[in-house]
């Protein structure tokens, strides 16, 4: 940082930028200009003009994570360059022009907290400073990971990046004269010609993506991160890309202002760790940018800095919003009453299993309310039906149907049909759950009849992600690096009459918790009686169902109560009709090929004779 008292150098009047300070009601905005002069690391210098106001306090952790800016601010206060203002009591004021290493450094000096100067310094019309940089990718600031801890065996992070305030990318064969802003199409040609047979087809594709990101998509004001020695370092890009003659390990460079301290990898939020598992030298981390910006800062500091957001009346910041914890509400008695569950503790156990495992299967014979219970519980825990998606598996269901694949689609303009990559229900819900602002909201995927499909064929590489939510895998079709978000829960239902739970493979068992819904145990065993009691219909149907299930030896083929939990089953002739058309056909299929009289063993008349009538009446079939 250098201090000046003279006017702005150079011919012509450069545009003047304004900075609104947090909580500065009735206080002028700070003023400054971007200079043509660059610092030793290549970043553009910025001049704060005399008379600009400054905040008289600092964020508590400012000196720890941004020691360079904090020291400069303290020096200016001690030397009288930054002094108490007579125009704005309780504020500081700059006594003379001050040149800083970058717009963000200048903003940090005035605010006493980290600021993205390329975004916060604006013209009178509201255009950010970054709009005035030539060859810069348009749009908001992004976040990037650039790996440098093992470049041809050298740790450039400790050797070059942190000491010299840079970030670099190795491109040893890249010709000279490739400028910032080069198109991807141009880079494809250059990589093909310059690397030739020294790189495989896939390596060339990755090179093009990494070079395009470093040269054209990155811009001043973007966040850049790296890993070294088990620590995660964060900085801000402060200038354009440049190509230098070097040993090939760092010939593409950008200036960076690194924060003073790194963060241990083990304490990083799970979402950041998941993105860091992607195996590329340059990775877009914009999806977790709010979490990165909040590293090392307390909730109180973030809440205090939320005052600086002039366009958001909620008084929050993306970093503060990203910290909102995922929660699953604890089921209350009114949900148990609605579902006719015998004890609310059973619902709370299900909730705890989902929280711990993220995947759960409700299994049992037909008619035990598996799908109904899954839907009602998911809507309660998720906060509404808009957080719940249901799919049903069947023998022909495949990975392409469930996750993503090429499907025939009609072009709306040409009306031609072509195969296009199409997201399935799991990909759609995962993308929604991982969207910025949604990570604290639980989403539920209900898979009905999960055991009717070939699960290894349907899940593919997703089997791994069900167990390791903090990892990512490269997808088969799109090639994206994908991870299942932690706020996506999966509830499957399994009809044990179709396939016994014993036939589920070990991989499936390990990744799901299994909860039985069976007529032999609660909450299913007494469900029909509770429903009949609520509807005032007596206990006859429950007695008959209990007698029926007592005659079925295999638990997987016992009959659930939902067949008789319909008003139609209790109208004139309804019980006999339900028994004849719904229940007996299931048992006939179970005993197919056996010399067995279904009616004699399971018919209503046979069951009625086996039980005593609580009213003193005997059962007579309806005419």
N, C-alpha and C positions, 0 to 999 in steps of 0.2 A: 504494500500500500504506500502511495506517495501523496503528499499534500501539496496543493497548488493554490495560488491566489490570483493567477492571471486568468484571462478569458479562455474560451474553448479553442484549442489549436485547429489549424486547418482552414481552408477556404470554405465559405458558405456556412449556413446555420444548420447544424444537425437537428433532427427531431428531438423534442424534449419529452421525457417520460415522467409519469406521475405515479406515486405509491401511496395508497391509503393505509394508514396505520390502524391497528386494531383498537377499538374503543375511542377513536379520535373524533368524537362529536365536537364540532366547533373549532377543530384544528385543521389548518391547511394540509394539503397533501405534500409529501416530499417530492423534490424535483431532481432529475438527473438526465445525463446524456450518455449514449454508447460511443466509445472512442474507437478510432481506427487502430490504435496501438494495441499490441498483444503482449501478454506476459511471457515469462520464460517457458511455460508449458504450452503456449499457443492459444490461451483463452483471451477473448476480447475484454479489454478494461472498460470500467464504467465509472463516470464521474458524478458524485453527489454534489449538487449545487448548494452554496452557502444559503443559510436561512431555512433549510429543510428541518422539519421537526423530527424528533426521535423519542421513543418511549424511554421512561426513566427507570424501568425495571427489566429484568431478564427472566427467561424461563429457568427454573431451578437447575435443570440438567444441561443448560446451554454450554457452560464452560467445560463439561465433561466430554460431550460428543462433538462440539464445534469449537475446540479450544483456540484455533487460529483467529476466528472471527471474534470470540470473546476477549482475547488478549488485545486485539486491535481496538475494540470498543473501549476497553478499560484504559488503554494508552491515550486515546483521544479525550477521554474524560479527565484524566490526570493532567494533560497538557493544555486543557481549556479549549481544544478544538470543538468538543461536544460539551456544552455548558447549559446550565438551567436557563430556560426561556423566560424572557420578560413579557413576551406576547401571549404565551400559553402557560399559565401557572400549572405546575405539576408535570411539565414536559421538558425535554431537552431540545436544544437547537444547535445546528451546525454553524460555527463561526466563520468558516471558509470552505471553499471547494475542496473536496477530497476525492482522490482517484483510488479505486478499488480494483482488485484482480478480476472481478466478474460482477454481473448484475445481482446474482444471488448473494455474494459476499456483501455487496452494498446494502441490500435489503436486510440482511441479518444484522448488520451494524446498527441500523436504524430501529429495528423491531426488537432486538435482543432475543431472537428466536429464529429457527431455521425458516427460510423462505425460498421459494422458487422464483428468482428474479425475472427469469425469461417469461413467466406468466403474470407475475404480480405487478411489474412495471408496465404501465399502459399509457397510451396517448390520451389526450383530452377526449377523443372520440371513443375510447375504450378498446383500441386495438393493442394486443399484447406485443411486447418487444420482439418476441420470436417471429412475428410476421414480417419483420424488417430484415431478416437474415436470408441471404440468397442461397438457393440450392438446398433448402431445408424442407423435409417432409412435412406436409400440412397436418393439422389435427392437434389434439391435446397431448400433453407430456406422457411418455410411456416409461416402463421400467424394463431393464435388461440384465441378464446374467452373461458375463464374459469370463470364460475360464482362463486362468493364467498360472496356476500353481504347478503345472507340469508341461511346459512347452519345450519340446526337445530335451527333456530332462532337467530344465531349469525352472525355479520358482520365480517367475517375473513379478508376481505380486509384491513379494518382499524386496526383491532386488531392484525393480524399476518402477512399478506402478505407484506404490505408496510414497517412496522417497521423492520421486519426480512429479507426482500428481498427474499421472497419465493412465490410460488404458490402451492396450494394443491388441492387434490381431496378426497372427503369422500368415504371411502369404509370400513364401520365398520365390515362387516362380512368376508372380504377377509383374507384368511389364510396367515400366514407368509411364506416368501420364494419365492414370485412371483417377478421375476427379470425383469429388463428392457429388452425389446426385446422379451417378451413372445408372442407367436403366437396367432392369434385370435381364432384358433381352440382350443388351450389349455385353453384360457380364457373362452370359451363357457362351457367347462367341469367344470372348477373351479366355475363359477358363478352358474351353475345349482346345483352343490353339496353344495356350501357354503350358497346360499340364499334359496334354497329349496322352500318351500311353502310360504315364507315370501314376495315374489315378484311375480307379474303376469308375464305372458309370454312376454308381450310387455316391461315391466320394465326390464326384463332380457336381452332382445335384446339391449335396450338402454345402459344398464350397460356394456355389452360387447364392444359396440362401443366406449363408453367414456373411459373405462379402456385401450383399445387397443390404442386409440389416445394418452392418457397421458403417458402410459408406453413404447410404441413401436414406435409411429409415430413422436411424439415430439422429438426434438433434440437440442443440444446447437446451438445457432445462430438463432433459430426460434423466431418470435415475439409473445408475449403473451399479451392479453388485458383482462380487466375486468371492471365492472361497480360497482360504489358504491356512494350513496348520490347524484345521478344525474350527476356524472362525469365519464369520460371514461379515464382509466389509461392504459398506454402502457409500456411494458418492453421487455427485451430480456432474453430468457432462457440461463443460463450460465453453466449448469452442468447436470448430469444424474439424473434419478428418483431414489428415495429411499423410502423404506417402514419403517415407525416408529410405535412404540407402543404409541397410543394416545387415546383420548376419542372417536375416530371414526369419528370426523369431519374433520380431516386433516392428515390422516395416510399415504397418498401418497403425496410426496413432490418433488419439483424441485427448485433449486436456480434460482433467477431472479434478474437482474439489472433493477429496475423500473426508469422511467424518473421522474424528480423532481416534475412535476406538472401534474395534470389531465386536461382534456378538457371537458367543459360543453356539455352535451348530445345534447342540443338544437342546437348547432352550428356545429355538425358533418355533413359531407356530407350525402345526402339522401341515397346513396348506402350503406354506413356503417350502418345507422339507420335501413335500410331494413334487413341487415344481422343480426343485433342484436335482431330483433324481433323473431328469431328462438328460440323455447322453448326447449333448451337442456342445460345441464351443461357444455358441451364441444362442441364448434362449430368451424368448419374450416372457417377461414376468409381470406384464401389465395386469393380469388377472388378480395378482396378490399385491399390487402396488400400495393400496391403503395399509395393509399389514406391514409392509416394509417401511413406509413413512413413519409408522408409529413405534418402531423398534427403539427400545431404550427410554421411551417417554412414558410417564405415568398417565393414568386416566385424568387426573386433575390438570396436568399440563396440557393435555389434548383438549380438555373442556375449556380451559382458559384461552387457548389459541383459536377455538371455534369462533370467538368474537370477530376474528379477522375476515370471516366469510360474509361478505356484504350481501350476497344474493340468496343466502339461505336463512330464512327466519327461524328454522328449527334449532339454531345454535349448536350444530354438530359439524363434524368433518368426516370425510371418508375414512380416515384412520380411526376415528372414534367409533364410527358406525361398524367398522369391520371387527371391532372387539366385542360386539354384542355376542354373548354366549348362546350357543345352541341349547335349547331346553326342551324336554318333553314333559308336559303337565302330568301331575300325579292324578290318576283316576279317582273320582269322588263317588260317594254313594249313589248320586242320581244316575250315573252311568251304569252302575251295577243294577239299579232298579229298572232301567230301560232295557238292558240286555237280559234281565232275569237271572243274573249270576248270583249264586248262593252266598258269596262272600267277596267284598270289594278287594280283599287282600289278593285274590287270584288275579284280578285285573292289574294290580300293582306289580305282581310278579312278572306278568307279561311285559309290562312297561319297562321293568328293570332288565329283563332279558334282551329286549330290543336295544336298550341303551348300551348294554355291554357288548352284544354280538353284532348288532346292526342287521342281522338276518334271522328269520324265525319261520318255522313251518308248523301250521296247525294240521294235525293228521287225525284221521278217524274214519269210521264207517259212513255211508251216505246218510244224509238227513240230520247230521249233528250240528249244523249251523256254522260250519267253518268259514265259508265265504262271507256270510252275514256278519259274523263276529269280527273278521278281519277288516271289513269295510267300515263298520261302526267304530272300531277301535282306532283305525288309521285316521278317520275324519276327526275324531276327538283329539288325538295326539297332535295331528297336523294343523288343527284350527279350522278345518272346513274341507269340503269336497274338492276345491280347486287345487289342493296339495296332494291329491290321490289319483293315481292312474291304475286301471285294472286291465290285465291281459290274461288270456286263457291259452294254455299250452295244449297241443294235440300232436299226434304222431308225425305229422308232416311239417311241424313248426321247426324253423331253422334259425341259425345265427343271423342270416340276412333279414329275417322277419323281426327278430327280437332287438337287434342292435343297429346294424347298418349293412347295406348291400346295394347292389345295382338293381334298380327296378325300372320297368318301362314307364316313361313319363312323356306326356305330350307337351311340345313347345307351344306356349300360348301365342307366339307370333307366327311361326311357320306352320303350326298344326302337325308337325312331323313328330313321330314317336321314336324315342331313343332311350337307351338305358342310362340312367343317371343315378349317382350316389344318393341314396335316400336314408334318412335317419329312422330308426325304429323306436318303439316306445321307451326302451331303457335309455337310449342316447338322448332322446328329446327331454326326458325327465331329468337326467343327469346334467344336461346343459342348463336347464332351468334352475336346478338346485345350486349350481356353481356360479350362477350369474352374480355379479357384484351387487350387494345389498340384500341377497337372498340367503347368505350362508348361515344365518342364525335361524332360518325357518326350516322345520322338518318336512320332508317330502316322502311319500310312501308309494312304492310299487307293489301292487297286489298281483301275485301270479296264481291264478286259479288252476287247479288240476296240474300242479307242477310236475308230478311224476308220470304224466302221460306222454311227455316228449323225451327225446334222446338228449339228456341234459349236457353231456359232454359236447355234443354237436351244436346245441343252442348257445351255450355259454362260451365255448372256445377259450381264448386267453383271459376272459373275464373271471374265470375261476380263481385266478391268482389275485385279482383285485378285490374279490369278496373277502379275502383273508388279510390282504395288506392294503389298507385304505390310504396309507401314506406313500405308496409307490405308484408309478405309472408304467404303462406298456405301450409299445408301438402297435397301432391298430392295423388289422389285416388289409382293409380296403382303402381307407382315407389316408393312412400313413401318419395320422395325428398321434401325438403323445397324449394318452388319456389316462385319467385316474377317476375312480368313483368318489364323489364328494362325501364327506363324513355326515352330511345332513340328509343323505338318501338312505331310507330304510326299506328293506324288502320283506314282505310277508307272503309266504306261499301256503297253499292249501293242498292237502294230499288225501285222496280217497283211497283208503286201505283195501277196499273191495276190488279196486282195479289192480293194484300192485302193492304188495306188502312192504312195510317200511324196511324190512330186513333186506329187500332187494335194492335199496338205494346205495350207490357206491360210497366208498369211504371218504372220497373227496367232498362229496355233498354233505355227508354227516358232520365232517369237521368244520364246515363253513356255516352251518345253520344250527340253531337251537331247535329242538323238537318238543312240541307241546301236544299232548293227547286230548282229543275231545271224543269221549267214548260213552256209550250208554251205561257202562259199568262204573263210571266215576263221575264226580262232580267236576264242572258245573252242569254236565249234560244229564246225569242220571235223574236229577229232580227237576229238570227244566220244564217238562210237560206238565207236571203237577202244579208248578208255580204259575204257568200260563193259564191252565184251567181254573185255578183259584182266582186269578185276576179277572178272568172273563166270566166267572160264575157258572161254570159248565159242569161241575162235579168231577169225580175222579175216575169214572168208568173207563175212559180212553187210556189213562195212565196205567190202570190195573191191567188192561189187555196188553199194552205194549210191554210192560214188565214181564207178563207171563210169556209173551212171544220170545223176548230176548233170553229168558231163562232156558228156552228149548233150543237155542242156537249155540252150538258148542264153540265155534270159532268166533273170537271176539271181533275180528276184522269184518265179519259179515252181519253183525247185529244191526238192528234198524234204529236210526236216530229219530228224535221226537218231532222234527220239523214237518214231517208228512201230516201229522195230526194237529199242528199249530196253525190251522187255517179255518176260518169260519165255515167254509164249504164242507169240511169234514164233519161238522156237527149239525148240519141241517138234516131234514128227513131223508134217510137213505144215504147220507154223505159218508158215514163211517164205513159202511159195507162197501160202497163204491171205491173209496180210497184204498181199502184193504185189498179189493179185488184187482184194481188197475195199477196200483203203485207199489204195494208191499209184496204181495205174493209173486209177481213177476221177478222181483229181485231174488227171491228165495228159490224160484224155479231155475233160474240161471245158475245159482250157487250149487244146486243139486242136479245139474244137467248130466244125463247119462246114468243116473242112479235109479234103482227100482225103489221109488220113494213116493208116498202119497202126500203131496204138499198140503192138500186141504185137510186131510185127517190130522196132520201134526200142527199146522200153522193157521188153519182156518179159524174164523171168529167163533163158530159154534164150539169147536174143540177147545179153544182157549177159555170160552165162557164157562164151560163145564168144569174147568180146572181151578177156577177161582170162586171164592165166595162173594156174594153180592152184598156190599155194604148197606144198600137200601132195603134189603130183603126181597129184591126183585131178581128174576133171572133174565139173562140176555135173550132177546128174540130178534132175529134179523128183520130189517124193514121190508115191507112188501114191495 
